[in-house]
Amino acid sequence: MGRLGLSLDLATGEVTNLTEGQPAFAAILASDLSARGVRALLLGRPGADGLSPSRAPEDPSGLELLVPRDAASRARTVLESYDWRYQLGNLGPWRILPLAMYLWDGMSVHLYWGIPAAPLPSVAFVSLERTLWQGASAGSLGFAEPDPEPLAVFLALQASRDRYRREERLRHLSNCLSVASWERAEQIADRCGIGATLRWAAGAARRATVDEESEDGTSAPPPDPTTLKAIWSVGWYLARHAYPRRLRLLISGTPRLGGVVGRCRFAGVEVLVGPGIFVPEMTSERLVKASLDCLAHRRNPILVETGTGCGAIALAIAAGHPSVRVHAVEKFGPPLMWAKRNRRRLGQTRVRLYRGSLLDSLPGDLAGRVAVIVANLPYVPVAVWADQGRLAKVAVRGESDDGLGLYRRLIHQARRFLEPGGRLVLEMGPYQVDAFRADVSSLGYAVERVERPVGGAVVVTARLSA
Ligand SMILES: C[S@@+](CC[C@H](N)C(=O)[O-])C[C@H]1O[C@@H](n2cnc3c(N)ncnc32)[C@H](O)[C@@H]1O
């Protein structure tokens, strides 16, 4: 792990949060980049009071950095050495975009080696990139900072193309314009062919509201690079109508967690998570720790995980124990495909994968031999997570009114497979523990441990009577 220690320490169970250490983080990153000979331009910065007007106060946890193209791989090497949790972009077809995103819990770095301009290629804005560098001066966090005028043009361009972060971009733009020379900003924008975009964005920033975008995206005018206007229009059309969704995302040039293939570091392993697949969360690392605690000092124990998704928990447990045999089950084909891919990437031969519901597809000869059954099945009550799309429906929303339906079925099936004294290790909401305790007790289990982190899911360990 890098020196930015955060997330869960599996030995102590301690979580270090980076949020409080952002200025320190920025300073470490700036110094590590500079040690590698990488100049970095800060385009968005953590919001600490008293910083220059170019800061984006509403995005206190994000750093947006532009580095020269020929320094991109060195900059990425620096970031790769840190213990980020998720990395997006720069994978598969996303390599065509000049960006990589690194996300921690509560912190992110967006690294650019070109101006994000999708659906246009970033080379369409090389002159803006040059102007951003030209006026740059040393900033307080150790990165270079651009003049407010080219920064305003950059922000207007981003506001016009990325509807997800539009409001935040416009607020940042408004700060920036309060100290910029409007004439100079207009000149730069006109030279880049996006004068109309700047004027549109400045107007929207002044109104401080953006009209909800219509389905075809017409309420926000796209930039108007004179020679490239046709490409831009076609690009925008495709970004909304192309099939499949992955292609639409690629054309719009804005990777989203859960929407594209991302790398996820989880409890000591790194897995890939494809679009539409549940992204492993930090809280679930506690399931790995609790399971490994149950298996400590055992030789060749058998562990079952059901609802394995991309396989993160199963693979992390196999990596954390020298001889455990893991049998992991998943109901749906796409997540199972990613679990297989991750198993292959990690070269893990002690994990077997099955398609099925709960424990249905496990081989009969496992009956009475399983030391631990671990699961993070969908448990959120329908009322809490009503109608949030397909992923939520299959991966998050629990069965029955209180959300515990799948766990109720699991604890019945588990009695056949667990060895005497075998354990269940399950993730659920803190509000579900009492109901769950009543259910398992009536089936001959005793709740041994309830781990309640502050906020978030709990991990319940229950032992079958010997
Ligand atoms: C909350 S996600 C957890 C994924 C993974 N274990 C993790 O923690 O990152 C729940 C997973 O359970 C799977 N699932 C839903 N119903 C299931 C069932 N009846 N049997 C097995 N898996 C199921 C979903 O497809 C999804 O991959």
The ligand as an SDF file (V2000), in Angstrom:
LIG
                    3D

 27 29  0  0  0  0  0  0  0  0999 V2000
  -25.2910   -6.5450   -2.8430 C   0  0  0  0  0  0  0  0  0  0  0  0
  -24.6770   -7.4630   -4.1870 S   0  0  0  0  0  0  0  0  0  0  0  0
  -23.1790   -8.0670   -3.4400 C   0  0  0  0  0  0  0  0  0  0  0  0
  -22.1410   -8.5250   -4.3940 C   0  0  0  0  0  0  0  0  0  0  0  0
  -20.8230   -8.9190   -3.7380 C   0  0  0  0  0  0  0  0  0  0  0  0
  -20.9880  -10.0110   -2.8230 N   0  0  0  0  0  0  0  0  0  0  0  0
  -20.2240   -7.7280   -3.0100 C   0  0  0  0  0  0  0  0  0  0  0  0
  -20.3700   -7.6280   -1.8000 O   0  0  0  0  0  0  0  0  0  0  0  0
  -19.6290   -6.8790   -3.6700 O   0  0  0  0  0  0  0  0  0  0  0  0
  -25.7330   -8.8700   -4.1310 C   0  0  0  0  0  0  0  0  0  0  0  0
  -25.4240   -9.9360   -5.1680 C   0  0  0  0  0  0  0  0  0  0  0  0
  -26.3120  -11.0370   -4.9300 O   0  0  0  0  0  0  0  0  0  0  0  0
  -26.7670  -11.5340   -6.1820 C   0  0  0  0  0  0  0  0  0  0  0  0
  -28.0570  -12.2390   -5.9220 N   0  0  0  0  0  0  0  0  0  0  0  0
  -29.3010  -11.7120   -5.8520 C   0  0  0  0  0  0  0  0  0  0  0  0
  -30.1800  -12.6720   -5.5560 N   0  0  0  0  0  0  0  0  0  0  0  0
  -29.4810  -13.8260   -5.4200 C   0  0  0  0  0  0  0  0  0  0  0  0
  -29.8210  -15.1700   -5.1210 C   0  0  0  0  0  0  0  0  0  0  0  0
  -31.0850  -15.5380   -4.8790 N   0  0  0  0  0  0  0  0  0  0  0  0
  -28.8400  -16.0950   -5.0790 N   0  0  0  0  0  0  0  0  0  0  0  0
  -27.5430  -15.7510   -5.3210 C   0  0  0  0  0  0  0  0  0  0  0  0
  -27.1680  -14.4990   -5.6260 N   0  0  0  0  0  0  0  0  0  0  0  0
  -28.1150  -13.5550   -5.6660 C   0  0  0  0  0  0  0  0  0  0  0  0
  -26.8790  -10.2800   -7.0400 C   0  0  0  0  0  0  0  0  0  0  0  0
  -26.8690  -10.5930   -8.4110 O   0  0  0  0  0  0  0  0  0  0  0  0
  -25.6410   -9.5050   -6.5990 C   0  0  0  0  0  0  0  0  0  0  0  0
  -24.5350   -9.8530   -7.3780 O   0  0  0  0  0  0  0  0  0  0  0  0
  1  2  1  0
  2  3  1  0
  2 10  1  0
  3  4  1  0
  4  5  1  0
  5  6  1  0
  5  7  1  0
  7  8  2  0
  7  9  1  0
 10 11  1  0
 11 12  1  0
 11 26  1  0
 12 13  1  0
 13 14  1  0
 13 24  1  0
 14 15  1  0
 14 23  1  0
 15 16  2  0
 16 17  1  0
 17 18  1  0
 17 23  2  0
 18 19  1  0
 18 20  2  0
 20 21  1  0
 21 22  2  0
 22 23  1  0
 24 25  1  0
 24 26  1  0
 26 27  1  0
M  CHG  2   2   1   9  -1
M  END
$$$$
